[in-house]
Amino acid sequence: MEDLKTRSQLIAYEAIRLGFLDCGITTAEAPEDAVQYLSDCIRNGYNGEMNYMKDHVDLRADLKKLLPEARSVVIVLQNYFTPSQQEDPSAPVIARYAYGHDYHSVIQKKLEKLLRFIQDEIQQCHGRIFCDTSPVFEKALAQRAGLGWSGKNSLLISRKYGSFFFIGGIITDLELEYNQIPGKDYCGNCKLCVEACPTGALVSPHVLDARKCISYLTIENRAGGLPVENKESFRNRVFGCDICQEVCPWNRKARPHDDPGLKPNQELLKMTRDDWHALDEEKFNHLFKDTPVERLKYSGLRRNMEFVI
């Protein structure tokens, strides 16, 4: 048991050295409450047009279908908070996480280094990396690993760091020591996020109806139109939304990240409303190459801009 504890400590130390915000380790067993929560959301239609959520429930419920002999999951948090903001308050707004390069590649490279460390310095093993790229209950696993709790805005919240972070990890067949204390809920009676959501997407504490969520509507909802009745509620947002995080008291503890791969694009932040009006496809490709906004494509961003402007 002491050897397992040492292994886990070494992995956590290396994760922090690589620049991750926090690290926790949990068993590869399925988080049953997350399976039930997802099933309820799908039954109520809260997943909107995100059919992949219902297509892979069986994979999410059994990590061994992703990696045979899976025993452990190493969960990491990657900070993306920056105090930098777009300078023109009248310009179309994009979420903070999209200010820099695509987080998938940034986190993937770090996780590859962490997996190599485990294999070279701890023990040879098999591992599968994930970061919003595989059917995994990232938030539930992170909560069980002691990294935070599911807030009333449906996001993972950490007492130390708030919620401006991504979740990633490694599924491995290596046996490790697991956290035994899931993250405790510290939201208390606070409902600021529920009350602040301009479209009422938080239909109740902890429950998000994606069909009303600005992030879903501006990013995932590519085929359908935007709800005209909620136009004013978008508050000029054209890619994602940070409102439920901005009002969260726990994000007073958010500290700026220092990852060069996620460094905000200053050219983007300086864009005025007129610059956004004049944005053409060539400029779009220049500004958003290898960023989260790129997957929306110029046509998708233009649709959103025309809607709010």
C-alpha angles and dihedrals in degrees: 000000000000089000090053090050092051091049092052093047092051091051092049092048091050091049091055091045089055089057104263117145096227141345135209135173128217141165121277091237114124116263097237095197090057091052090053092046092052092047090053092049092051092047089053093045092242091138091069112194093341093114092166087075092065096033094065106034089121091056093048090050095053119038090187087075087063095040121012112227091020110173108160141029122208108204123197135184121217116202117225100166117132129171088215114109139179107282100219109068090199095055123103109274130231126188119265094245090064096057093093142026124321107290093213093070093041094053094038092060092050093048091050089055091048092050091050089051091053092048095044102036105026110028139311108268144146119261140181120202123215136180113161085315104096135048096265132136092237096168095047092047091048090050092050089048089059097250097124146304137273105265127213087260087061092246128117111260126197123204089218102042112017116225110296094113143096124236123226138153155160126258108208141173089224115114112234140166112272133215109253099195117071116213110280119231110251099172091102113173094334115125100166093125093050091048094044098051101110096206099041092244091148094075090180135350110301093004120105124190101205091198089072097037117111091215091055095042095050098041116019098031096078101144101045132063126254121261107263091199089063097045095114091046091064089072092207094306114150102166121030129322135248100184098110089050096043092058095044111111091214090066089069081083094055111120126198116267121234100205110130090206091064097040111140116255103244092200088059094047092051095054114121127213088260090052090054091048089054095046111131130182094266091054090044091055090049095049101039106034109135093005130113090256092062092075090060090059125212093280092056094048091046090052091053093045093051089050096054098033 
